[in-house]
Amino acid sequence: MTGNVVRKVPTSSAITHLQFSSSVLISGTVDGFLHLHDPRTGMARVGTEHVAVKAHQCSIQGLQTSGNLIFTIGHSER
């Protein structure tokens, strides 16, 4: 609320959660996707394809990492 904007990065969907692991920045979005970003720039990793994984049918509600595992909580439809 009181901080200054350092960098703005365009995204395909609104980000609900951010989690930093040892080598990547992980974002969870309202459409249920996980995205991997370069932690220095916020953009997709240089020299690789953009990594996006559909984790839930709807919004991601929680995100946590442990080592090279990613745990999510989200809504799904049955």
LUMDREN-923952 format. One record per residue (C-alpha): x, z, y. Coordinates in nm, 3 decimals. Layout:
SITE,X,Z,Y .
...
END
This chain:
SITE,0.000,0.000,0.000 .
SITE,0.280,0.076,0.246 .
SITE,0.549,-0.155,0.103 .
SITE,0.665,-0.491,0.231 .
SITE,0.614,-0.815,0.043 .
SITE,0.945,-0.921,-0.109 .
SITE,0.834,-1.236,-0.289 .
SITE,0.507,-1.413,-0.367 .
SITE,0.483,-1.595,-0.700 .
SITE,0.194,-1.832,-0.779 .
SITE,0.004,-1.751,-1.098 .
SITE,-0.264,-1.934,-1.293 .
SITE,-0.480,-1.622,-1.318 .
SITE,-0.504,-1.279,-1.156 .
SITE,-0.251,-1.033,-1.301 .
SITE,-0.389,-0.695,-1.408 .
SITE,-0.076,-0.536,-1.563 .
SITE,0.301,-0.566,-1.525 .
SITE,0.556,-0.418,-1.764 .
SITE,0.934,-0.446,-1.747 .
SITE,1.124,-0.460,-2.076 .
SITE,1.501,-0.475,-2.119 .
SITE,1.527,-0.848,-2.047 .
SITE,1.189,-0.982,-1.927 .
SITE,0.899,-0.900,-1.698 .
SITE,0.568,-0.916,-1.889 .
SITE,0.236,-0.974,-1.716 .
SITE,-0.117,-0.940,-1.853 .
SITE,-0.395,-1.138,-1.689 .
SITE,-0.773,-1.123,-1.653 .
SITE,-0.813,-1.415,-1.893 .
SITE,-0.636,-1.228,-2.178 .
SITE,-0.294,-1.398,-2.166 .
SITE,0.053,-1.244,-2.174 .
SITE,0.320,-1.422,-1.968 .
SITE,0.698,-1.371,-1.977 .
SITE,0.891,-1.397,-1.649 .
SITE,1.252,-1.373,-1.534 .
SITE,1.280,-1.022,-1.382 .
SITE,1.508,-1.145,-1.100 .
SITE,1.278,-1.418,-0.969 .
SITE,0.932,-1.351,-1.116 .
SITE,0.915,-1.714,-1.226 .
SITE,0.923,-1.852,-1.581 .
SITE,1.269,-1.827,-1.735 .
SITE,1.507,-2.103,-1.625 .
SITE,1.586,-2.359,-1.896 .
SITE,1.294,-2.256,-2.119 .
SITE,0.928,-2.342,-2.141 .
SITE,0.677,-2.108,-1.982 .
SITE,0.576,-1.853,-2.245 .
SITE,0.206,-1.763,-2.252 .
SITE,0.026,-1.602,-2.545 .
SITE,-0.351,-1.549,-2.575 .
SITE,-0.373,-1.180,-2.670 .
SITE,-0.743,-1.108,-2.607 .
SITE,-1.064,-1.301,-2.555 .
SITE,-1.119,-1.133,-2.216 .
SITE,-0.914,-0.920,-1.975 .
SITE,-0.608,-0.714,-2.073 .
SITE,-0.674,-0.347,-2.002 .
SITE,-0.340,-0.194,-2.104 .
SITE,0.016,-0.310,-2.168 .
SITE,0.321,-0.130,-2.306 .
SITE,0.653,-0.227,-2.461 .
SITE,0.881,-0.060,-2.713 .
SITE,1.204,-0.243,-2.795 .
SITE,1.102,-0.602,-2.858 .
SITE,0.738,-0.517,-2.939 .
SITE,0.449,-0.561,-2.694 .
SITE,0.129,-0.357,-2.734 .
SITE,-0.194,-0.451,-2.555 .
SITE,-0.544,-0.315,-2.514 .
SITE,-0.817,-0.555,-2.415 .
SITE,-1.172,-0.675,-2.452 .
SITE,-1.283,-0.917,-2.719 .
SITE,-1.617,-1.066,-2.818 .
SITE,-1.762,-1.050,-3.167 .
END
